[in-house]
Amino acid sequence: MRKFNQLAVPGLGGVWFAKQLVLATLGVIVAERLRQTSRNVKTLEVANAVEALACWGAFESNGWRRDARLRGVQKLAGKAGLTFAKLRQPRFYVTQPMRMATVEALVDLGFVHPGSTRFNSFRCTESGRDLVEAATSEYRPYRLTVEDCLVRLAIESAPITVTRDLQRALSPIEPLAPVARDLVRSRLCEGAGANRDAARRKNGLAWVASIDPGKPASWKARPPTIDVDHWNDLRRGALFFQARDAAIDLLIEIETAVARTNAQALASIAAAEIPAIQKQLGKLRNSAQRFLDEEDDPTEARIATSFYRECIVADPAQIIRSLVTRDRRVLQLRNNNIVPGSAFVGRPQAEDAEEDAAGPGTENVSRIPLPEGISSRVQNLYLFELDLNHRLGTFLNPLADEEAA
């Protein structure tokens, strides 16, 4: 999966709006400053604390309304007397902070030094410092720079008072300063003439910017800004993702069927005779075959091809056994019987039910006017482009904007 995402939009990781990069880079900078006087400093803990403070301040300012750019509405609600030490605690904030989605982008866009993909090892570059300066220079919490303010808050043990300037500087829902947005755009596209990754980011950005929301893009016509090789990689990636989704849907149907049995055990042959499972088997076979018909697999050792060949064998029970064997977490295979695994629930789970759910959310993604099955990175790039043009808030919260008007 990562291979097809990387071919679609190289170096973006899971980032979908610019403030994610600012907060993560700011966390790296503050950690570097703290490390000058203390050995017990973990960069990821400091970055998590900065992000948690940013989201807490944003929720305080918007009346604790949910927004896809904010995390931890349940974890942070009702919290008072916040100190940096509390914010740094591993269980204080969500288990999947936005910081985790920025690791690849921070390196590839040049905001931290290359050489390590471990967040705790990151060191900020001059470009990273320029980004933070551009994003925060207009704010002076406690008559300090935002960086100096956060360092002071991290050293002191007194409860934090989030001033209006600090809240606005950190808030993921506050628009980024134009100079900061321009800097991020330039890093996305820098070196596009000689660097294929930068060229694909630049061309992808131009494509998503040109799409009319009222006329969704489709696979029927290649946009002029995307070259043939890139378009073919996008198209093959979509076939891969559609087949993967069909496999997941089949596993969900099997999980539901297992939950309905008294013994919570289901023979693979019996599972293959259940109408709902047969329907999903048909969808999986068709989508897997469409991918295989391309006869072009960029994955290492052609592992995608190997997997999808398992999905088109004649024996439906064998397909089921292969999928369950690969899964192991939700479902397990025991003597050709399907039984619950450690993560078994027995019913479909809403993707956005948990506040830890990463990304912009299913409902927002469904409104993005891109071809069916396309890599989530292109969907994220569409949202990123809206953010760089100060239109993301309107897209995410159209009703709120209409009411405000």
NULUMVEX-594032 format. One record per residue (C-alpha): residue number from 0; residue in one letter; chain; x, y, z. Coordinates in steps of 0.05 Angstrom, whole numbers. Each point is the difference from the previous one (the first is absolute). Layout:
num:NUM, residuo:A, cadena:A, X:X, Y:Y, Z:Z
...
// end
This chain:
num:0, residuo:M, cadena:A, X:0, Y:0, Z:0
num:1, residuo:R, cadena:A, X:56, Y:49, Z:18
num:2, residuo:K, cadena:A, X:32, Y:-10, Z:-68
num:3, residuo:F, cadena:A, X:-63, Y:23, Z:-37
num:4, residuo:N, cadena:A, X:-9, Y:59, Z:47
num:5, residuo:Q, cadena:A, X:73, Y:20, Z:-10
num:6, residuo:L, cadena:A, X:-8, Y:-3, Z:-76
num:7, residuo:A, cadena:A, X:-63, Y:42, Z:4
num:8, residuo:V, cadena:A, X:27, Y:58, Z:43
num:9, residuo:P, cadena:A, X:71, Y:-12, Z:23
num:10, residuo:G, cadena:A, X:23, Y:26, Z:67
num:11, residuo:L, cadena:A, X:-67, Y:25, Z:27
num:12, residuo:G, cadena:A, X:-13, Y:-55, Z:51
num:13, residuo:G, cadena:A, X:-67, Y:9, Z:33
num:14, residuo:V, cadena:A, X:2, Y:77, Z:2
num:15, residuo:W, cadena:A, X:-62, Y:35, Z:-27
num:16, residuo:F, cadena:A, X:6, Y:71, Z:27
num:17, residuo:A, cadena:A, X:59, Y:44, Z:12
num:18, residuo:K, cadena:A, X:-8, Y:13, Z:75
num:19, residuo:Q, cadena:A, X:17, Y:-73, Z:13
num:20, residuo:L, cadena:A, X:70, Y:14, Z:-27
num:21, residuo:V, cadena:A, X:6, Y:64, Z:41
num:22, residuo:L, cadena:A, X:-19, Y:-32, Z:66
num:23, residuo:A, cadena:A, X:45, Y:-60, Z:-10
num:24, residuo:T, cadena:A, X:59, Y:44, Z:-20
num:25, residuo:L, cadena:A, X:-12, Y:46, Z:59
num:26, residuo:G, cadena:A, X:1, Y:-61, Z:45
num:27, residuo:V, cadena:A, X:68, Y:-20, Z:-27
num:28, residuo:I, cadena:A, X:27, Y:71, Z:11
num:29, residuo:V, cadena:A, X:-26, Y:4, Z:72
num:30, residuo:A, cadena:A, X:29, Y:-68, Z:16
num:31, residuo:E, cadena:A, X:68, Y:22, Z:-27
num:32, residuo:R, cadena:A, X:-2, Y:61, Z:45
num:33, residuo:L, cadena:A, X:-20, Y:-41, Z:61
num:34, residuo:R, cadena:A, X:55, Y:-50, Z:-14
num:35, residuo:Q, cadena:A, X:52, Y:55, Z:11
num:36, residuo:T, cadena:A, X:-15, Y:-2, Z:75
num:37, residuo:S, cadena:A, X:-29, Y:-69, Z:10
num:38, residuo:R, cadena:A, X:17, Y:-70, Z:-22
num:39, residuo:N, cadena:A, X:-69, Y:-29, Z:13
num:40, residuo:V, cadena:A, X:-34, Y:29, Z:-62
num:41, residuo:K, cadena:A, X:-36, Y:-41, Z:-52
num:42, residuo:T, cadena:A, X:-18, Y:38, Z:-62
num:43, residuo:L, cadena:A, X:-64, Y:-39, Z:-13
num:44, residuo:E, cadena:A, X:-26, Y:15, Z:70
num:45, residuo:V, cadena:A, X:14, Y:74, Z:-9
num:46, residuo:A, cadena:A, X:-33, Y:1, Z:-69
num:47, residuo:N, cadena:A, X:-61, Y:-38, Z:28
num:48, residuo:A, cadena:A, X:-5, Y:52, Z:56
num:49, residuo:V, cadena:A, X:3, Y:58, Z:-49
num:50, residuo:E, cadena:A, X:-54, Y:-33, Z:-43
num:51, residuo:A, cadena:A, X:-44, Y:-16, Z:61
num:52, residuo:L, cadena:A, X:6, Y:72, Z:23
num:53, residuo:A, cadena:A, X:-18, Y:24, Z:-70
num:54, residuo:C, cadena:A, X:-62, Y:-43, Z:-3
num:55, residuo:W, cadena:A, X:-22, Y:17, Z:71
num:56, residuo:G, cadena:A, X:6, Y:74, Z:-14
num:57, residuo:A, cadena:A, X:-38, Y:-8, Z:-66
num:58, residuo:F, cadena:A, X:-56, Y:-38, Z:34
num:59, residuo:E, cadena:A, X:-4, Y:54, Z:54
num:60, residuo:S, cadena:A, X:-7, Y:53, Z:-54
num:61, residuo:N, cadena:A, X:-53, Y:-36, Z:-43
num:62, residuo:G, cadena:A, X:-45, Y:-24, Z:57
num:63, residuo:W, cadena:A, X:26, Y:-72, Z:-4
num:64, residuo:R, cadena:A, X:-30, Y:-13, Z:-69
num:65, residuo:R, cadena:A, X:30, Y:-58, Z:-39
num:66, residuo:D, cadena:A, X:44, Y:17, Z:-59
num:67, residuo:A, cadena:A, X:39, Y:-49, Z:-42
num:68, residuo:R, cadena:A, X:63, Y:41, Z:12
num:69, residuo:L, cadena:A, X:-6, Y:-9, Z:76
num:70, residuo:R, cadena:A, X:14, Y:-62, Z:41
num:71, residuo:G, cadena:A, X:-18, Y:-22, Z:70
num:72, residuo:V, cadena:A, X:-68, Y:32, Z:12
num:73, residuo:Q, cadena:A, X:-16, Y:-55, Z:51
num:74, residuo:K, cadena:A, X:70, Y:-6, Z:30
num:75, residuo:L, cadena:A, X:8, Y:75, Z:9
num:76, residuo:A, cadena:A, X:-70, Y:20, Z:21
num:77, residuo:G, cadena:A, X:-5, Y:23, Z:72
num:78, residuo:K, cadena:A, X:75, Y:4, Z:10
num:79, residuo:A, cadena:A, X:23, Y:58, Z:42
num:80, residuo:G, cadena:A, X:64, Y:22, Z:34
num:81, residuo:L, cadena:A, X:41, Y:-23, Z:-59
num:82, residuo:T, cadena:A, X:75, Y:-2, Z:7
num:83, residuo:F, cadena:A, X:50, Y:-19, Z:-53
num:84, residuo:A, cadena:A, X:20, Y:-60, Z:42
num:85, residuo:K, cadena:A, X:-73, Y:-25, Z:-3
num:86, residuo:L, cadena:A, X:-4, Y:13, Z:-75
num:87, residuo:R, cadena:A, X:63, Y:-42, Z:-11
num:88, residuo:Q, cadena:A, X:-29, Y:-61, Z:35
num:89, residuo:P, cadena:A, X:-10, Y:-58, Z:-50
num:90, residuo:R, cadena:A, X:-73, Y:-12, Z:17
num:91, residuo:F, cadena:A, X:-22, Y:72, Z:8
num:92, residuo:Y, cadena:A, X:-14, Y:11, Z:-74
num:93, residuo:V, cadena:A, X:-22, Y:-46, Z:-57
num:94, residuo:T, cadena:A, X:41, Y:-62, Z:-17
num:95, residuo:Q, cadena:A, X:6, Y:21, Z:-73
num:96, residuo:P, cadena:A, X:18, Y:74, Z:-1
num:97, residuo:M, cadena:A, X:5, Y:38, Z:-65
num:98, residuo:R, cadena:A, X:75, Y:1, Z:10
num:99, residuo:M, cadena:A, X:3, Y:-73, Z:-22
num:100, residuo:A, cadena:A, X:-25, Y:18, Z:-70
num:101, residuo:T, cadena:A, X:55, Y:52, Z:-10
num:102, residuo:V, cadena:A, X:63, Y:-43, Z:6
num:103, residuo:E, cadena:A, X:11, Y:-12, Z:-74
num:104, residuo:A, cadena:A, X:-19, Y:71, Z:-21
num:105, residuo:L, cadena:A, X:45, Y:34, Z:51
num:106, residuo:V, cadena:A, X:60, Y:-36, Z:-30
num:107, residuo:D, cadena:A, X:-19, Y:2, Z:-74
num:108, residuo:L, cadena:A, X:-20, Y:73, Z:1
num:109, residuo:G, cadena:A, X:64, Y:19, Z:36
num:110, residuo:F, cadena:A, X:-27, Y:25, Z:67
num:111, residuo:V, cadena:A, X:43, Y:-49, Z:39
num:112, residuo:H, cadena:A, X:67, Y:-29, Z:-17
num:113, residuo:P, cadena:A, X:0, Y:-66, Z:-39
num:114, residuo:G, cadena:A, X:32, Y:-63, Z:27
num:115, residuo:S, cadena:A, X:-52, Y:-26, Z:48
num:116, residuo:T, cadena:A, X:-74, Y:-16, Z:-3
num:117, residuo:R, cadena:A, X:-5, Y:-2, Z:76
num:118, residuo:F, cadena:A, X:-35, Y:62, Z:26
num:119, residuo:N, cadena:A, X:42, Y:1, Z:63
num:120, residuo:S, cadena:A, X:62, Y:7, Z:-43
num:121, residuo:F, cadena:A, X:-25, Y:59, Z:-41
num:122, residuo:R, cadena:A, X:40, Y:65, Z:-2
num:123, residuo:C, cadena:A, X:-29, Y:62, Z:-32
num:124, residuo:T, cadena:A, X:29, Y:30, Z:-63
num:125, residuo:E, cadena:A, X:4, Y:74, Z:-18
num:126, residuo:S, cadena:A, X:-62, Y:-11, Z:-44
num:127, residuo:G, cadena:A, X:-37, Y:-28, Z:60
num:128, residuo:R, cadena:A, X:19, Y:61, Z:42
num:129, residuo:D, cadena:A, X:-22, Y:45, Z:-57
num:130, residuo:L, cadena:A, X:-67, Y:-35, Z:-1
num:131, residuo:V, cadena:A, X:-13, Y:9, Z:74
num:132, residuo:E, cadena:A, X:23, Y:72, Z:-3
num:133, residuo:A, cadena:A, X:-46, Y:15, Z:-59
num:134, residuo:A, cadena:A, X:-58, Y:-34, Z:34
num:135, residuo:T, cadena:A, X:7, Y:32, Z:69
num:136, residuo:S, cadena:A, X:37, Y:67, Z:-7
num:137, residuo:E, cadena:A, X:-64, Y:42, Z:6
num:138, residuo:Y, cadena:A, X:-16, Y:-29, Z:69
num:139, residuo:R, cadena:A, X:32, Y:20, Z:66
num:140, residuo:P, cadena:A, X:-28, Y:-40, Z:58
num:141, residuo:Y, cadena:A, X:25, Y:28, Z:66
num:142, residuo:R, cadena:A, X:41, Y:49, Z:-43
num:143, residuo:L, cadena:A, X:43, Y:-59, Z:-23
num:144, residuo:T, cadena:A, X:8, Y:-36, Z:-66
num:145, residuo:V, cadena:A, X:-43, Y:-62, Z:-4
num:146, residuo:E, cadena:A, X:62, Y:-43, Z:4
num:147, residuo:D, cadena:A, X:26, Y:35, Z:62
num:148, residuo:C, cadena:A, X:-68, Y:-2, Z:32
num:149, residuo:L, cadena:A, X:-6, Y:-76, Z:-9
num:150, residuo:V, cadena:A, X:70, Y:-11, Z:27
num:151, residuo:R, cadena:A, X:-18, Y:41, Z:62
num:152, residuo:L, cadena:A, X:-65, Y:-38, Z:9
num:153, residuo:A, cadena:A, X:38, Y:-66, Z:-5
num:154, residuo:I, cadena:A, X:50, Y:21, Z:53
num:155, residuo:E, cadena:A, X:-50, Y:29, Z:49
num:156, residuo:S, cadena:A, X:-47, Y:-42, Z:42
num:157, residuo:A, cadena:A, X:-56, Y:51, Z:5
num:158, residuo:P, cadena:A, X:-66, Y:-13, Z:-35
num:159, residuo:I, cadena:A, X:-2, Y:28, Z:-71
num:160, residuo:T, cadena:A, X:-43, Y:60, Z:-17
num:161, residuo:V, cadena:A, X:-13, Y:-2, Z:-75
num:162, residuo:T, cadena:A, X:-1, Y:72, Z:-23
num:163, residuo:R, cadena:A, X:-36, Y:20, Z:-63
num:164, residuo:D, cadena:A, X:66, Y:7, Z:-37
num:165, residuo:L, cadena:A, X:24, Y:-69, Z:21
num:166, residuo:Q, cadena:A, X:-67, Y:-31, Z:-18
num:167, residuo:R, cadena:A, X:0, Y:31, Z:-70
num:168, residuo:A, cadena:A, X:73, Y:-16, Z:-13
num:169, residuo:L, cadena:A, X:-10, Y:-74, Z:15
num:170, residuo:S, cadena:A, X:-73, Y:-13, Z:-19
num:171, residuo:P, cadena:A, X:-7, Y:-50, Z:-58
num:172, residuo:I, cadena:A, X:-64, Y:35, Z:-21
num:173, residuo:E, cadena:A, X:31, Y:70, Z:-5
num:174, residuo:P, cadena:A, X:24, Y:18, Z:-70
num:175, residuo:L, cadena:A, X:74, Y:-2, Z:-12
num:176, residuo:A, cadena:A, X:33, Y:66, Z:-18
num:177, residuo:P, cadena:A, X:7, Y:11, Z:-76
num:178, residuo:V, cadena:A, X:76, Y:0, Z:4
num:179, residuo:A, cadena:A, X:0, Y:-67, Z:36
num:180, residuo:R, cadena:A, X:-49, Y:-29, Z:-51
num:181, residuo:D, cadena:A, X:46, Y:23, Z:-57
num:182, residuo:L, cadena:A, X:60, Y:-31, Z:34
num:183, residuo:V, cadena:A, X:-36, Y:-67, Z:6
num:184, residuo:R, cadena:A, X:-21, Y:3, Z:-73
num:185, residuo:S, cadena:A, X:71, Y:15, Z:-22
num:186, residuo:R, cadena:A, X:26, Y:-60, Z:39
num:187, residuo:L, cadena:A, X:-52, Y:-45, Z:-31
num:188, residuo:C, cadena:A, X:21, Y:21, Z:-70
num:189, residuo:E, cadena:A, X:74, Y:15, Z:9
num:190, residuo:G, cadena:A, X:46, Y:-35, Z:-50
num:191, residuo:A, cadena:A, X:-58, Y:-21, Z:-44
num:192, residuo:G, cadena:A, X:43, Y:8, Z:-63
num:193, residuo:A, cadena:A, X:51, Y:-54, Z:21
num:194, residuo:N, cadena:A, X:-34, Y:-38, Z:55
num:195, residuo:R, cadena:A, X:-55, Y:-49, Z:-19
num:196, residuo:D, cadena:A, X:-31, Y:0, Z:69
num:197, residuo:A, cadena:A, X:-5, Y:76, Z:3
num:198, residuo:A, cadena:A, X:-27, Y:1, Z:-72
num:199, residuo:R, cadena:A, X:-55, Y:-49, Z:19
num:200, residuo:R, cadena:A, X:-19, Y:41, Z:60
num:201, residuo:K, cadena:A, X:0, Y:64, Z:-41
num:202, residuo:N, cadena:A, X:-40, Y:-31, Z:-57
num:203, residuo:G, cadena:A, X:-48, Y:-32, Z:48
num:204, residuo:L, cadena:A, X:-11, Y:66, Z:35
num:205, residuo:A, cadena:A, X:-14, Y:34, Z:-67
num:206, residuo:W, cadena:A, X:-50, Y:-55, Z:-18
num:207, residuo:V, cadena:A, X:-40, Y:1, Z:64
num:208, residuo:A, cadena:A, X:-2, Y:76, Z:-3
num:209, residuo:S, cadena:A, X:-31, Y:-2, Z:-69
num:210, residuo:I, cadena:A, X:-57, Y:-47, Z:18
num:211, residuo:D, cadena:A, X:-70, Y:30, Z:-1
num:212, residuo:P, cadena:A, X:-36, Y:-27, Z:62
num:213, residuo:G, cadena:A, X:-64, Y:-3, Z:-42
num:214, residuo:K, cadena:A, X:35, Y:-43, Z:-52
num:215, residuo:P, cadena:A, X:37, Y:-56, Z:36
num:216, residuo:A, cadena:A, X:62, Y:-28, Z:-34
num:217, residuo:S, cadena:A, X:-3, Y:-70, Z:-29
num:218, residuo:W, cadena:A, X:46, Y:-53, Z:-29
num:219, residuo:K, cadena:A, X:-26, Y:13, Z:-71
num:220, residuo:A, cadena:A, X:48, Y:57, Z:-16
num:221, residuo:R, cadena:A, X:71, Y:14, Z:23
num:222, residuo:P, cadena:A, X:7, Y:72, Z:24
num:223, residuo:P, cadena:A, X:54, Y:39, Z:-38
num:224, residuo:T, cadena:A, X:40, Y:14, Z:62
num:225, residuo:I, cadena:A, X:11, Y:-74, Z:15
num:226, residuo:D, cadena:A, X:50, Y:-38, Z:-45
num:227, residuo:V, cadena:A, X:-16, Y:-69, Z:-28
num:228, residuo:D, cadena:A, X:43, Y:-39, Z:48
num:229, residuo:H, cadena:A, X:-29, Y:36, Z:61
num:230, residuo:W, cadena:A, X:-71, Y:-10, Z:-25
num:231, residuo:N, cadena:A, X:12, Y:-74, Z:-11
num:232, residuo:D, cadena:A, X:28, Y:-7, Z:70
num:233, residuo:L, cadena:A, X:-61, Y:36, Z:28
num:234, residuo:R, cadena:A, X:-48, Y:-44, Z:-40
num:235, residuo:R, cadena:A, X:35, Y:-65, Z:19
num:236, residuo:G, cadena:A, X:2, Y:23, Z:72
num:237, residuo:A, cadena:A, X:-75, Y:11, Z:-1
num:238, residuo:L, cadena:A, X:-10, Y:-71, Z:-24
num:239, residuo:F, cadena:A, X:44, Y:-25, Z:56
num:240, residuo:F, cadena:A, X:-38, Y:40, Z:53
num:241, residuo:Q, cadena:A, X:-68, Y:-22, Z:-27
num:242, residuo:A, cadena:A, X:20, Y:-73, Z:5
num:243, residuo:R, cadena:A, X:29, Y:11, Z:69
num:244, residuo:D, cadena:A, X:-66, Y:32, Z:23
num:245, residuo:A, cadena:A, X:-38, Y:-59, Z:-29
num:246, residuo:A, cadena:A, X:43, Y:-47, Z:41
num:247, residuo:I, cadena:A, X:-13, Y:40, Z:63
num:248, residuo:D, cadena:A, X:-75, Y:1, Z:-14
num:249, residuo:L, cadena:A, X:2, Y:-76, Z:-7
num:250, residuo:L, cadena:A, X:35, Y:-8, Z:66
num:251, residuo:I, cadena:A, X:-53, Y:45, Z:33
num:252, residuo:E, cadena:A, X:-54, Y:-45, Z:-27
num:253, residuo:I, cadena:A, X:36, Y:-61, Z:27
num:254, residuo:E, cadena:A, X:9, Y:33, Z:68
num:255, residuo:T, cadena:A, X:-75, Y:14, Z:2
num:256, residuo:A, cadena:A, X:-16, Y:-72, Z:-18
num:257, residuo:V, cadena:A, X:47, Y:-27, Z:54
num:258, residuo:A, cadena:A, X:-34, Y:44, Z:52
num:259, residuo:R, cadena:A, X:-67, Y:-30, Z:-18
num:260, residuo:T, cadena:A, X:21, Y:-72, Z:15
num:261, residuo:N, cadena:A, X:-12, Y:-27, Z:69
num:262, residuo:A, cadena:A, X:70, Y:-28, Z:7
num:263, residuo:Q, cadena:A, X:33, Y:60, Z:-35
num:264, residuo:A, cadena:A, X:33, Y:-48, Z:-48
num:265, residuo:L, cadena:A, X:-16, Y:-8, Z:-73
num:266, residuo:A, cadena:A, X:27, Y:-51, Z:-50
num:267, residuo:S, cadena:A, X:30, Y:34, Z:-61
num:268, residuo:I, cadena:A, X:-42, Y:-44, Z:-46
num:269, residuo:A, cadena:A, X:-63, Y:21, Z:37
num:270, residuo:A, cadena:A, X:21, Y:73, Z:-4
num:271, residuo:A, cadena:A, X:6, Y:-5, Z:-75
num:272, residuo:E, cadena:A, X:-73, Y:-20, Z:-5
num:273, residuo:I, cadena:A, X:-27, Y:61, Z:35
num:274, residuo:P, cadena:A, X:-33, Y:47, Z:-52
num:275, residuo:A, cadena:A, X:29, Y:65, Z:28
num:276, residuo:I, cadena:A, X:70, Y:-31, Z:0
num:277, residuo:Q, cadena:A, X:-10, Y:-27, Z:-71
num:278, residuo:K, cadena:A, X:-19, Y:69, Z:-23
num:279, residuo:Q, cadena:A, X:64, Y:30, Z:29
num:280, residuo:L, cadena:A, X:41, Y:-58, Z:-29
num:281, residuo:G, cadena:A, X:-26, Y:19, Z:-69
num:282, residuo:K, cadena:A, X:20, Y:72, Z:10
num:283, residuo:L, cadena:A, X:69, Y:-19, Z:24
num:284, residuo:R, cadena:A, X:12, Y:-47, Z:-58
num:285, residuo:N, cadena:A, X:-20, Y:53, Z:-51
num:286, residuo:S, cadena:A, X:41, Y:56, Z:30
num:287, residuo:A, cadena:A, X:61, Y:-45, Z:11
num:288, residuo:Q, cadena:A, X:-4, Y:-23, Z:-72
num:289, residuo:R, cadena:A, X:-3, Y:72, Z:-25
num:290, residuo:F, cadena:A, X:65, Y:14, Z:36
num:291, residuo:L, cadena:A, X:34, Y:-63, Z:-25
num:292, residuo:D, cadena:A, X:-22, Y:16, Z:-72
num:293, residuo:E, cadena:A, X:46, Y:60, Z:2
num:294, residuo:E, cadena:A, X:60, Y:-47, Z:5
num:295, residuo:D, cadena:A, X:41, Y:56, Z:31
num:296, residuo:D, cadena:A, X:15, Y:-5, Z:74
num:297, residuo:P, cadena:A, X:51, Y:50, Z:30
num:298, residuo:T, cadena:A, X:-1, Y:-32, Z:70
num:299, residuo:E, cadena:A, X:61, Y:-35, Z:27
num:300, residuo:A, cadena:A, X:4, Y:-73, Z:-23
num:301, residuo:R, cadena:A, X:-69, Y:12, Z:-32
num:302, residuo:I, cadena:A, X:-34, Y:-13, Z:66
num:303, residuo:A, cadena:A, X:-64, Y:34, Z:-24
num:304, residuo:T, cadena:A, X:-5, Y:-49, Z:-58
num:305, residuo:S, cadena:A, X:12, Y:-59, Z:46
num:306, residuo:F, cadena:A, X:-55, Y:22, Z:46
num:307, residuo:Y, cadena:A, X:-52, Y:14, Z:-54
num:308, residuo:R, cadena:A, X:15, Y:-67, Z:-33
num:309, residuo:E, cadena:A, X:-22, Y:-32, Z:66
num:310, residuo:C, cadena:A, X:-65, Y:40, Z:-8
num:311, residuo:I, cadena:A, X:-21, Y:-30, Z:-67
num:312, residuo:V, cadena:A, X:10, Y:-75, Z:12
num:313, residuo:A, cadena:A, X:-59, Y:-45, Z:-17
num:314, residuo:D, cadena:A, X:-13, Y:-25, Z:71
num:315, residuo:P, cadena:A, X:-36, Y:55, Z:39
num:316, residuo:A, cadena:A, X:16, Y:-33, Z:66
num:317, residuo:Q, cadena:A, X:74, Y:4, Z:-17
num:318, residuo:I, cadena:A, X:-7, Y:75, Z:-13
num:319, residuo:I, cadena:A, X:-32, Y:8, Z:68
num:320, residuo:R, cadena:A, X:54, Y:-41, Z:35
num:321, residuo:S, cadena:A, X:54, Y:41, Z:-34
num:322, residuo:L, cadena:A, X:-30, Y:65, Z:22
num:323, residuo:V, cadena:A, X:-11, Y:-23, Z:72
num:324, residuo:T, cadena:A, X:71, Y:-27, Z:4
num:325, residuo:R, cadena:A, X:26, Y:68, Z:-22
num:326, residuo:D, cadena:A, X:-45, Y:37, Z:49
num:327, residuo:R, cadena:A, X:14, Y:-36, Z:66
num:328, residuo:R, cadena:A, X:-22, Y:59, Z:43
num:329, residuo:V, cadena:A, X:-75, Y:1, Z:-8
num:330, residuo:L, cadena:A, X:-8, Y:-70, Z:-27
num:331, residuo:Q, cadena:A, X:43, Y:-62, Z:6
num:332, residuo:L, cadena:A, X:0, Y:-68, Z:-33
num:333, residuo:R, cadena:A, X:-1, Y:-62, Z:44
num:334, residuo:N, cadena:A, X:-6, Y:-68, Z:-35
num:335, residuo:N, cadena:A, X:-36, Y:33, Z:-60
num:336, residuo:N, cadena:A, X:-48, Y:33, Z:48
num:337, residuo:I, cadena:A, X:-4, Y:76, Z:6
num:338, residuo:V, cadena:A, X:2, Y:24, Z:72
num:339, residuo:P, cadena:A, X:6, Y:68, Z:33
num:340, residuo:G, cadena:A, X:68, Y:33, Z:6
num:341, residuo:S, cadena:A, X:25, Y:49, Z:52
num:342, residuo:A, cadena:A, X:-33, Y:60, Z:-34
num:343, residuo:F, cadena:A, X:-67, Y:-35, Z:-14
num:344, residuo:V, cadena:A, X:-62, Y:43, Z:10
num:345, residuo:G, cadena:A, X:-53, Y:-35, Z:-41
num:346, residuo:R, cadena:A, X:-29, Y:59, Z:-37
num:347, residuo:P, cadena:A, X:24, Y:55, Z:-47
num:348, residuo:Q, cadena:A, X:33, Y:58, Z:35
num:349, residuo:A, cadena:A, X:-14, Y:72, Z:-21
num:350, residuo:E, cadena:A, X:66, Y:27, Z:-27
num:351, residuo:D, cadena:A, X:-7, Y:67, Z:36
num:352, residuo:A, cadena:A, X:-32, Y:-26, Z:65
num:353, residuo:E, cadena:A, X:66, Y:7, Z:37
num:354, residuo:E, cadena:A, X:30, Y:68, Z:12
num:355, residuo:D, cadena:A, X:66, Y:-32, Z:-18
num:356, residuo:A, cadena:A, X:-23, Y:-10, Z:-72
num:357, residuo:A, cadena:A, X:54, Y:31, Z:-44
num:358, residuo:G, cadena:A, X:-10, Y:43, Z:-61
num:359, residuo:P, cadena:A, X:-56, Y:46, Z:-23
num:360, residuo:G, cadena:A, X:-56, Y:-49, Z:13
num:361, residuo:T, cadena:A, X:-43, Y:-43, Z:-46
num:362, residuo:E, cadena:A, X:-55, Y:51, Z:-10
num:363, residuo:N, cadena:A, X:50, Y:54, Z:-23
num:364, residuo:V, cadena:A, X:37, Y:-49, Z:-45
num:365, residuo:S, cadena:A, X:-65, Y:-20, Z:-34
num:366, residuo:R, cadena:A, X:-10, Y:71, Z:-24
num:367, residuo:I, cadena:A, X:68, Y:6, Z:-33
num:368, residuo:P, cadena:A, X:-11, Y:2, Z:-76
num:369, residuo:L, cadena:A, X:54, Y:-50, Z:-20
num:370, residuo:P, cadena:A, X:-3, Y:-65, Z:-40
num:371, residuo:E, cadena:A, X:-25, Y:-62, Z:36
num:372, residuo:G, cadena:A, X:51, Y:-40, Z:39
num:373, residuo:I, cadena:A, X:56, Y:51, Z:-7
num:374, residuo:S, cadena:A, X:55, Y:0, Z:53
num:375, residuo:S, cadena:A, X:-17, Y:35, Z:65
num:376, residuo:R, cadena:A, X:62, Y:42, Z:-10
num:377, residuo:V, cadena:A, X:-32, Y:34, Z:-61
num:378, residuo:Q, cadena:A, X:-63, Y:12, Z:42
num:379, residuo:N, cadena:A, X:45, Y:30, Z:53
num:380, residuo:L, cadena:A, X:35, Y:43, Z:-53
num:381, residuo:Y, cadena:A, X:-68, Y:27, Z:-21
num:382, residuo:L, cadena:A, X:-14, Y:22, Z:71
num:383, residuo:F, cadena:A, X:71, Y:26, Z:7
num:384, residuo:E, cadena:A, X:-11, Y:44, Z:-61
num:385, residuo:L, cadena:A, X:-64, Y:27, Z:30
num:386, residuo:D, cadena:A, X:38, Y:16, Z:64
num:387, residuo:L, cadena:A, X:56, Y:36, Z:-38
num:388, residuo:N, cadena:A, X:-54, Y:44, Z:-30
num:389, residuo:H, cadena:A, X:-37, Y:12, Z:66
num:390, residuo:R, cadena:A, X:-61, Y:-41, Z:-22
num:391, residuo:L, cadena:A, X:6, Y:-62, Z:42
num:392, residuo:G, cadena:A, X:-43, Y:24, Z:58
num:393, residuo:T, cadena:A, X:-58, Y:15, Z:-47
num:394, residuo:F, cadena:A, X:6, Y:-70, Z:-31
num:395, residuo:L, cadena:A, X:2, Y:-35, Z:67
num:396, residuo:N, cadena:A, X:-55, Y:41, Z:33
num:397, residuo:P, cadena:A, X:-46, Y:25, Z:-55
num:398, residuo:L, cadena:A, X:-62, Y:6, Z:45
num:399, residuo:A, cadena:A, X:37, Y:39, Z:53
num:400, residuo:D, cadena:A, X:26, Y:49, Z:-52
num:401, residuo:E, cadena:A, X:-70, Y:9, Z:-29
num:402, residuo:E, cadena:A, X:-29, Y:14, Z:69
num:403, residuo:A, cadena:A, X:55, Y:50, Z:15
num:404, residuo:A, cadena:A, X:-15, Y:36, Z:-66
// end
